């Protein structure tokens, strides 16, 4: 073997050792086949590590997309990771030559992961409160629960606004219609959970009517925004299992 060929083999071997040990395709396959939340949380960390090692900007964004979606889908085990992963992924998208237009699907999912993960976490809190409502007719929740429900409503409203902004950006990106449809579905789910928080707040002792009415007006504003963009505001189309979970 010539010296030149030996040098080439050594150089390529060293370079290979500096690359991520896995590929986007392999991690995507794990994303679609991960059987449980713990596996998804592990995948999120692996993809995050791969993103941090990636030298190609588009590969870095693809790894962050896998990491963000996996952390979101993991639910509680991924809760601590999803926001920092999404933030790092968004920064990677901003660093692309044409920003999100360079990797429209990856960047859109990275940006959606954070508010959708927060919404799912809030939905679990809401379900806990719903289960605390006594089953006897006319029974009420303690008056102290109103502040908790009011906070939940406001947090749902914040995620609603964030998804609305991302949804508006999809119109300027080359993404498949399925992504917009899925985003609209999640947007509706957030609204429906806000409605549930508002409705449940009416089942507490000594409801503060001024605050309750203020939430009702804000709920109406969200409903009108859905209608203005052609999205149904009928929460009867949302099943109980869809209010917290991942269908995007």
SULPEGI-V790125 format. One line per field, one symbol per residue. ss: DSSP state (2 for helix, 1 for strand, 0 for the rest). psi: psi as a letter, one per 20 degrees, with the letter a starting at -180 (. if undefined). A space follows every 10 residues. Layout:
BEGIN
ss: ???
psi: ???
END
This chain:
BEGIN
ss: 0022222222 2222222200 0002222222 2220002222 2222222222 2220002222 2222222222 2220222222 2222222222 2222000022 2002222222 2222222222 2222222222 2200000000 1000222222 2222222222 2222222222 0000002222 2222222222 2222222222 2001000022 2222222222 2222222200 0000222002 22000000
psi: pqhghghggg ghggghhirq irrggghhhh hiipirhhhh hggggghggh ghiphphhgg ggghgggggg gghicghjgh hgghghghhh hhghiqgkch hhmggghghg hhgghhgggh ghhhgghghh iipqiqpiqq qqhhighghg ggghhggghg gghgggghhh hjqmqqhhgg ghghghgggg ghhgghgggh hikrpmpohg hghghgghgh ggghhghhjk pqkoiiiprh iihoaok.
END
